[in-house]
Amino acid sequence: MASSPHGGPKTAPWSPVRRQSSLRCIRKIAFHFAALVVTLLLAAVGVVSYMVWTPGRSHSGPLPPLRSEERAMAVTLKRHVETVAAEPRNLANPDELEAVARYLETALEALGYEVRRQVFAVDGINVRNIEVVIPSAAESDHVPTIVVGAHYDSVDPVPGANDNASGVAALLELARLLKTCEGRTAARIRLVFFVNEEPPHFQTEDMGSVHYAAELKGRGENVVAMYAFDEVGYYRSEAGSQRYPPPFDRVLPDTGDFIAFVGLMNARSLLSRTIGSFRSHTEFPSVGGVAPDFVPGIGWSDHWSFAMEGFPALMITDTALFRYPHYTPDKVDCEKLARVVKGMERVIREIASAPQGHNANAGRKTGRAGGAGQNRGRITLWGGLQNFSGAPIWLFGSPVTEVALFCIT
């Protein structure tokens, strides 16, 4: 037997011993690679489930007959839509924008509200948000606040019947329906008509809801929920009538007959409570989800301004351009809109009567919205809860206070 220079037998390069060792190494690498792939797949499933899971069951099948109240409401909604969407209304058409603002103020005053204006200048023109307040049973600086809003401008040069005269009409009717809540709920309700939601002001300092949300943040108001009505009047029953951005296109229905509840990642808890409430008493199809800001459409309304300040906020929408190609009043289905408005009246009453918890972001600046982050967050790891103080978590461009982490060990 040949010997090595150091004495002892030589081992052949591919002896059975070396071969077995190599195979064990390859199997180990393959196992770890497979485990990594499975982990990533499960994590992806977990993240998508986190974004789109909602409690309750969406209504399916024929809608129940309209109640007499809903039929009457549909007539009023139609009148509001036709009035607001008579002409394009924006800073390119300032007279029309002012006419709609005065129409809203007159309608609110006729309902018995005291109207407050939040005025600011854009390009040398004074514009305003329009607000009315439904006070709580025991007003104080710490009373929870629910904000319900809709923007009243339109993108140039269209009249914007669905975008967003439908949302404006819905909010006017909610102002009428919720008037009886004055002094009776645990939360105050702020109803706000925002200016300058549309481009070129969208997600800039000239956006009306940016001004309004910053004002609430600055005075430390405890905003526990914000709802933005934006394009809520168009519905179709044909298969294939609904589109989505990824990843929602893989998991949500392709028939555009539902109302959607949409928010950024910090709205997960509010989404669950809102859609659970809606489904418990309203026979109308619904879907919901949260997603990072980079997903197209997720941040395309005034709820974005509130999310940037750390407030939980949802957009209520028919999904806009993912379903709706039209801008004229005749395409708005006011009977279905009446069903949605009545459902949201019940949701708001329920949440205002029993608002959950305190928004720890109240009065604190988030890093994204302008200031050092001081809010509390929480990380949930398989049911374990860890609190920490410091800057808010920014996940894919969205501020979040609750993150679900998935792991395999």
Secondary structure, DSSP 8 states (H G I E B T S, - for coil): --B-TTSSB---TT-HHHHHHHHHHHHHHHHHHHHHHHHHHHHHHHHHHHHH--SS----SS-----HHHHHHHHHHHHHHHHHTTS--BTTBHHHHHHHHHHHHHHHHHTT---EEEEEEETTEEEEEEEEEE--SS--TTS-EEEEEEE----TTS--IIIIIIHHHHHHHHHHHGGGGTTTSSSEEEEEEES--STTSTTSTT-HHHHHHHHHHHTT--EEEEEEE-S------SBT-----TTGGGTS-SB--SEEEEE-GGGHHHHHHHHHHHHHH--S-EEEEE--TTSTTTT-STHHHHHHTT--EEEEES-GGGT----SGGG--HHHHHHHHHHHHHHHHHHHHS--S--TTTT---HHHHS----EEEEEETTEEEEEESS-EEETTEEESEEEE----
